[in-house]
Amino acid sequence: MTYAVKDLVIRDLAPVGVPEISDLIAVAMRDTPTARWLEPDTELRHRSADDYFAIFVEHALRHGDAYTMAEGGSGRLTGVALWFPLTTVVPPPLDYDRRLKEVAGDAYDRACRLDAALDAEHPTGDHHYLAFLAVRPDQQGRGLGSTLLRRHHRRLDAAGIPAYLEANDPRNRDLYLRHGYQVRSVIDLPDGPPIWCMWRSPME
């Protein structure tokens, strides 16, 4: 089966938009250790995942760079990477606090705690931030995530710009280590899983 990678920019999103990307990220990430810490109830977590991730997808499509990967032939979305170019000021997501309260429900306090922990470790200085890298579960292990990473890394290396991300499980952490990232620090959530904060310097 062949795959195609398409670079999406804000003025050229069709036919892939917020619902398709949000659904893919939700399916890929709703059962990660961090997601389970955020909302332990599986039914509630699955029910709210699309709306939760839609907040960030909409924000990335307005202010960031979005790459998607689709199956050849069917066009089914199989992978996505959402980047924010923090070489300029990026505003917070539109109406974020209200939307987060509506989506998170009883998990709102934990969501705020997670946001605060991530913000405290986020580096200053110019860099690009990988907010989400998601691959559909039935397509994982085939190199799709690496392909998406390399696509943006080529741009960063050519421009001499570093990258930053958070890895929420050991498998993801090890993937990023293979692509030149190093662990800067580790966030230990209260009674929760570790989150690895990772930095990649541009390569020549």
C-alpha positions in Angstrom: 0.0 0.0 0.0 1.4 3.4 -0.9 1.1 6.6 1.2 1.2 10.2 0.3 2.2 13.1 2.6 0.6 16.4 2.0 1.6 19.7 3.5 -1.4 21.6 4.6 -1.5 25.3 5.0 -4.3 27.4 6.4 -5.5 28.6 3.0 -5.4 25.1 1.5 -7.1 22.7 3.9 -9.7 21.0 1.8 -10.7 18.2 1.8 -9.1 17.6 5.3 -10.4 19.7 8.1 -10.9 19.9 11.8 -13.3 17.0 12.3 -11.1 14.5 10.4 -7.9 15.6 12.1 -9.5 15.7 15.6 -11.0 12.3 15.2 -7.6 10.8 14.2 -5.8 12.4 17.1 -8.6 11.3 19.5 -8.4 7.7 18.3 -4.6 7.7 18.6 -4.3 9.5 21.9 -7.4 9.0 24.0 -5.9 5.9 25.8 -2.4 7.2 26.4 -1.1 7.3 30.0 -1.6 11.1 30.2 -5.1 10.9 28.8 -6.0 8.2 31.3 -4.6 10.4 34.1 -6.6 13.4 32.9 -9.9 11.4 32.8 -9.8 8.0 34.4 -13.4 7.1 33.3 -13.0 5.4 29.9 -16.5 6.2 28.6 -16.2 9.9 29.5 -12.7 10.1 28.1 -13.7 8.6 24.7 -16.9 10.7 24.6 -15.1 14.0 25.1 -11.8 13.3 23.2 -12.8 14.6 19.8 -14.1 17.9 21.3 -11.0 18.3 23.5 -8.5 17.8 20.6 -10.6 20.0 18.3 -9.7 23.0 20.4 -6.0 22.5 19.6 -6.6 21.4 16.0 -8.5 24.6 15.2 -5.7 26.6 16.8 -3.0 24.8 14.8 -4.8 25.3 11.5 -5.1 29.1 12.3 -1.6 29.6 13.6 0.6 26.6 12.8 1.7 24.1 10.3 -0.3 20.9 9.7 0.8 17.8 7.8 -1.3 14.9 7.0 -0.7 11.4 5.6 -3.4 9.5 3.8 -3.7 6.0 2.4 -3.2 5.8 -1.3 -6.5 5.0 -3.1 -9.0 5.5 -0.3 -7.6 8.8 1.0 -8.3 7.7 4.6 -6.4 10.0 7.0 -3.7 7.9 8.7 -1.3 10.4 10.3 -1.0 14.0 11.3 1.6 16.3 12.7 0.7 19.8 14.1 3.4 22.3 14.6 3.5 25.8 16.0 6.3 28.1 14.7 7.2 29.8 18.0 9.5 32.2 16.2 6.8 34.8 16.5 4.0 35.5 19.0 1.2 32.9 18.9 -2.0 33.8 20.8 -3.7 31.2 23.0 -6.6 29.1 21.6 -9.8 31.1 21.0 -12.0 31.2 24.1 -9.9 28.5 25.6 -10.9 28.5 29.2 -14.6 28.4 28.5 -14.2 25.6 25.9 -11.9 23.6 28.2 -14.5 23.8 31.0 -17.2 22.6 28.7 -15.2 19.7 27.3 -13.3 18.6 30.5 -16.2 18.7 32.9 -15.0 17.2 36.2 -11.5 16.8 34.8 -11.1 20.6 34.4 -8.9 21.0 37.4 -6.6 18.3 36.2 -6.5 19.8 32.7 -5.4 23.1 34.2 -2.8 21.3 36.2 -1.5 19.7 33.1 -1.4 23.0 31.2 0.5 24.7 34.0 3.0 21.9 34.2 3.6 22.0 30.4 3.9 25.8 30.4 6.4 25.8 33.3 8.8 23.6 31.3 8.3 25.1 27.9 11.5 26.8 26.7 11.8 30.4 25.7 13.6 31.5 22.6 12.8 30.8 19.0 11.8 27.2 18.1 9.0 25.2 16.5 6.8 23.2 18.9 5.4 19.8 17.9 2.0 19.9 19.6 0.7 16.6 18.3 2.0 13.7 16.2 -0.6 11.0 15.8 -0.9 7.9 13.7 -4.0 5.7 13.5 -3.5 2.7 15.8 -3.9 0.1 13.0 -1.1 1.8 11.0 1.4 2.3 13.8 4.8 0.7 13.5 5.1 1.3 9.7 7.2 4.4 9.8 4.5 6.9 9.2 5.4 9.0 12.3 9.0 9.1 11.2 8.0 10.2 7.7 6.0 13.1 9.1 8.8 14.1 11.4 11.4 14.1 8.7 9.1 16.3 6.5 9.2 19.2 9.0 12.7 18.6 10.2 14.1 19.2 6.8 12.6 22.7 6.9 13.9 23.3 10.4 17.4 22.1 9.6 17.6 24.3 6.4 16.5 27.4 8.5 18.7 26.5 11.5 15.6 26.3 13.9 15.4 24.0 16.9 12.3 21.9 17.8 10.6 21.1 21.1 7.9 18.6 22.1 6.6 16.5 25.0 6.5 12.7 24.8 3.8 11.0 26.9 5.0 7.4 26.8 8.3 5.5 26.5 7.6 4.4 23.0 7.1 7.9 21.7 10.1 9.1 23.7 12.3 6.5 22.0 11.0 7.5 18.6 12.0 11.1 19.2 15.4 10.1 20.5 16.0 8.3 17.2 15.3 11.6 15.4 17.8 13.7 17.3 15.8 14.9 20.3 17.3 14.9 23.8 15.4 14.9 27.1 15.6 18.3 28.8 13.5 17.5 31.8 10.7 15.2 33.0 7.3 16.3 34.3 6.0 14.1 37.1 2.2 14.5 37.3 0.7 14.0 40.8 -0.1 10.3 40.9 0.3 10.2 37.2 2.7 9.2 34.4 5.9 11.0 33.5 6.1 13.4 30.5 9.4 13.8 28.8 10.2 17.3 27.6 12.5 17.0 24.6 14.6 19.4 22.5 16.2 18.9 19.0 18.9 21.2 17.8 19.0 21.8 14.0 21.3 19.5 12.1 23.6 20.4 9.3 
